[in-house]
Amino acid sequence: MRFAEDVEQAFSTYAPSLTGKPGHALFVYCPELSGEVKANIERTCVSAGYTTEAVCFEQKRLLSDVDGLLGELSQAGLSKEDLLVVAGDAELVSIVSYAGALWCGGMPTVAFATSLFALMTTPSNPLPLYARPGDALALVCPPGRLDACYSSRALLEAGDDASLVGASGAVGMGGTSGTSGASGAVGVSGASGAQDALVLALQAAVCDGEEALKEYARLVEEQSTQAECELAVLSARWIGRIRAATSAAKRASLEYGRELADTLAVLLPDVPPAQAHAEGMRFSSRLGVSALDGDVDLVYTQDALLDAAGFSELVCDLNAQTVYDTFLQTLHKRERRLLMALPYRVGSVRVLPLDQAILLEHIEAWCESRRRNDE
């Protein structure tokens, strides 16, 4: 994984080591990609010695999209000795990584990420796909494959994700919030803008440990272009380290905050996914104090970092019983038991069955506090 302005040169050096003698390449790009960026990547593939075919692929983040991409690979006549290249957001990169893992038992796949969210998640944690249209919780997680993931300032600008820092200086306001949608695991939100990247970075830092959280706070406070790049790369490493953990509970910590976010995606679909995820992290940290006797300092530290990033508490008027019922329905889509990932302290998230009375009590308190915000 590399974030630099010379990613084309890095690709030209690295790609032949994946395929041996350069042969054919299929370059898949999103419709929104600018002509200049598309031409640069295509020219880079050709300069590296690959006979390149470019395909504009419009995806709907469905499992059937993978089948459509496999058809493109078949039509192009590619084998496992050829190269698959993709330029796009987290959704398209995830779909292409799944297709690359399936075709001929796995073929070399390289991504040019046009969003920080894609750079941070797809190397180790590509997005799940919807098994069928209209059911936001019917998620499928096929195995993915990325041999390399590159990004640069030019690629982020091409994806309208140029900065984590907005014009006002408030961190997290620099990108678009993308499309709304429910989600089932870290990085599953339909959005792929800088706001989502910032919340994901904080979640990964809390789950990874004290040193990661200190690095996150330092880089966010610095508010520089170099700090943004460093935060994206570090976050990808934190996520990869968590995904590779031997402890099942550690791996499941990437679910932290997603339960309430899924609920809000159903009840308040217009709320940006990043804001919903931030609310889920606030809610789960408080629940962890009650259910696990967790560290209350985590609640205050996390709240301060979310506020500094521009994610103030949500203003809404929801019925507590409706929230509770929807919460259970969305959770039971993935688990038969009422299991939640709750933080015990920084670097330690535990997955445990939760008493429904405690859950209802916290939902009632959350609804009341958010209602007061509206007054």
N, C-alpha and C positions, 0 to 999 in steps of 0.2 A: 504494500500500500504506500502510495506516495502523494504528497500535496506539494507541488512545485510548479514553476512556470515552464520547466523543460520536460514535461511529461511525455511529449512526443519523442524526444530523444531517448528517454528512459524506456519507452515502449519498443523503439527500434532496436535497442540493445538487448532487451529481455525476451521479446517474443520468439526469436529463433531458438532460444534455449528450450522452449516449450514444445516446438514442433520438429526440431532438427532442421533439415533443409526447408526453407520457406516454400509453401505450396499455395493453396487457395485459402481465402478468408471470406467469411460472410459478415458484413458490417450492418448491424441492426441499430436503427436510431429512431427517436421519437419524432412525431410530426412537428413539435414545437422547436426543435433544434434549428438554430440559425444556419443559413446556407454557408456562411464563412467557416463556422466551427465544423460542420459536416465535411466540407471540402478539405479542411486541415487534417482531420482524422483519416479520411479516405486517402489523402496524399501520403500520410505517414505510413499507412499499411502498404501502399504500393512501393514506397521508398525502401521499406524493410524487405521487399522482395516477394510480397504476396499478390497473387492475382485476386483482386477484390471485387466483390459484388455487394452493392449497398441496397438495403431494403428498409423502407419506412414502415414501421410496425405500430399500429394503433391498438393499444391494449385496454381491457376493461377490468384488469386484475382478477380474471377468472381462470380456473384450472384449464378450461378449454383453450385459453390463449397459448398455453404450452403446446397443446396439440397443433395449433395453427403454426407455431414457430418450428415445430418438428417437421411439418410439411414443407416449410421454406428450406430447411436443411436438406431434406430429401430431394427437392427440386434442384437445389444447387449442386447436388452430388458430392457433398462433403463427407469425409471420413474422420476418424479419431486422430489422424495425422494432420488435419487441417486446423484452422483457427476460427473461433467465434469471437467477434468483437461487438460491444454494445456501448452506446452513448445515450444516457437518459437519466431519469429520476429513479427513486428507490423501487417503484412498482415495476418499471420496465427492466431494470437491472436484475431484480429478483426473478422475473419470469425467464429471462435469458439464462440466468445461472442454473435454473431448474432444467431447462432444455439442454444446456451444455452437459449437465451431469447425467442425463438420460441417453443422449445420442451416442450410439456405438459404445455404450458402457462408460462414457465420459470423454469429452474432448476439451482441449485447452480453451479457456474462456477468459477474456480480458475486458474490464469495464472502464469507461470514462464517465465518472459520476458528475451530474450537473446539479447536485444538491449536497449540502453538508450531511443531511439525513441519510442519503444514499451512501456517502463515503463512510459514515460511522457504522451503519448497520449491515449492509449487504455482504461485506467480506466474511463475516462470521454468523450473521443472523438475518438472512433474507426474509422478506415479508411473506407471511402466509397468503394463500390465494383463496378466493371465494369459490366454493364447490358449485354453487348455483346462483343465478341472478336473484336479487331481492332478499336474500337471507344473509345478513351481515355477520351472523355468528356461525355460519356453516363454513369453517375454515379448514384448509388442507395445507400441510407443511411438508412438501416433498423435499428430498435432499438437494441442496444446491452446490454449485461449484464455481468458484472464482479463483483463478491463478494469480491475478493481479487486479488492483483497483486504483485508478489514477484520478486526480482532480487538480484543478488550477483555478485561479481567479477568473480567467476567461471562460472556463466551463461553467462556473457558478453564475457568472453574469448571463450566460446563455440560458441558464435555467431559472433566472430571476431569483437567485439565492445568493446574492453577492456579499452579504454582510450579516454578522450577528449583532452589529451595533447600528441602530437607526440614526436618523438625522438629529433627533433630539438628544442622543447620547444614552438613551435607555436601552440596555442590552436586551436582545430578544425581539426587537421590533423591526429587524432589518429585512426579513423575508416575507413570503406569502404563507398563509396558513393552509393553502391547498384545498383539496376537496374534503368535505366532511364524511365521516363514516365510522362505524363501530370497529372495534379492534379486539383482538384476543390475546396479544402478547406484546412485549416491548417492541416498538417500532412497527406496529401493525396499523397505526393510524393511517388514514388515507392521505394525510398531508405530508409534505416533504420539505417544508420551508425551514428558515432559520429558527423560528420559534420552536418547532418540534425538535430540532437538533439541540437547542439549548436545554429543554426539559429533559430530553433523553440523556444528555451529558450529566446533568445533576443526578438523575436516577442512577446512572452507572457509577458515578463517584460515590454516592451513598452506599451502594451495594458492594463496591470494591474495597473501601477502607478509608482510614483517616488521611493517609497521604494523598490519595486521589481527591478527597474532598478539599484538602488544603490547596492542591493544584488548581482545582476548579475555581475556588474562590479567588485565588491570585490572578488567574487568567481573565476571569470575568471583570475583575476590578481594573485590570490594565487597559481594557478596551482599545486594543490596537489590532491592526490587520495580522501581524505576526502572532498575537495571542489567539486570535480566532482560528488560525491554521493549526497552531499547536494544540488547542483544545479539541478540535475535530479529530486529530490523529490520536491523541491520548485517549479520547472517549472510545474510539474504535478498539484500542488495545484493552481498555477496561472491559468492554463488552466481550471481546474475544476471550479474555482471561476467565470471565465468569462462565461463559459458555463451555469452556474446556475444563471446568472444575470437576473433580471426582465426586464431590458432594452433590446429591440430587437437590438438597435444599438450597445450596449456593446457586445452582443453575436456575432453579425456580425463582430466585430473587429478581430475575428480569421481569417477573409478573407484577412487581411492586407498584401499586397505584393504579393498575389497569382495571381492577374490579369496578370501582366507582366510575372510572372513565367510560367503560362499556355501558354502564347504566345511563350516564348522561348522554351518550351517543344516541340512545333510544328515546329518552325523554326530551332532550334539548338538542336536536340535530344541528341547530345553527351555531352552537358553541364550538369554537375552533378546537380541534383535537388536542393541541398543545395545552390550552386552558383546561380542558377536561382532565388531561393527565396530571397537570399541576394540582387540581382539586383532589384527584385520587390519592396523590402522595400526601397532601395535607391530612386527608381523612384517615388513611392507613397508618400514618405515624402516630396519630392520637389514639387510634384503636390499639396499636401496639403497646402503648403505655398502660392501657387498662387490661388488656388480655394477657400480656407477657410481663408486666411490670418493667417495661422497656425504659430506655434512657430518655427522659423528658428534654434533655438538652438538644437531642436530635430534632425534636419538634421545633424548638426556637431557632436553631441554626438553619434548618431547612426553610422555615417560613421567611427568615430574613433574606436568604438567597433567592427565593422565589419572588419576593417583593422587589428586590434589587434588579431582578431580571425583567420586571414589568408585568409579572403575573399576580395581580392583586386577587383577593378573594372574589369568587363569583357572586353576582347579584341575581337572585332568582326567587321565585315563590312556588315551591313544590310541596305536594302533600307527602308527609313522611311515610304513610302506609303504601302509597303508590311507588315511592322510591324503593322501599323495602321489598315489595313484591317483584318489581322489575329487577332489582339487584339479585335476588335469588334465581329468577328465571334465566338471566344472562349467565350467572355463575354455573348453574346446573346444565347449561349447554355444553360446558367443558368438563365438569366434575360431578360425579354422583353425590359426593359428600360436600359439605360446606367447608371447603379448604381455602384459606387466604394466605398470601405472602405478606407477613407483617414484620416491620423492622424492630429488632431488639436493641441494637445500637448500630453505630456506623460500622459497616463491613459485616454485619450479621443480620440476615433476614431469615426468619423461620416460617415454615409452612405448617399450619396446624388447623385442626377442626375448630370452628368458632361457635361459641354459644350464641344462639339466635336472639336471646333476650339482650345480650350485650350489644349485638349488632344493631338491633332495633333502637336501643337507647342512644347509640351514637348517631344513627341516621336521623333520629328526632332532633338531637342537639345540632347536627349539621344543618338541617332544614331551617331550624329556628334562627341560627346565626346568619345564614344567607338571606333569610327573610328580613332580618334587621338591617342588613346592608342596603336593602331596597327602600328603607324608610327615611 
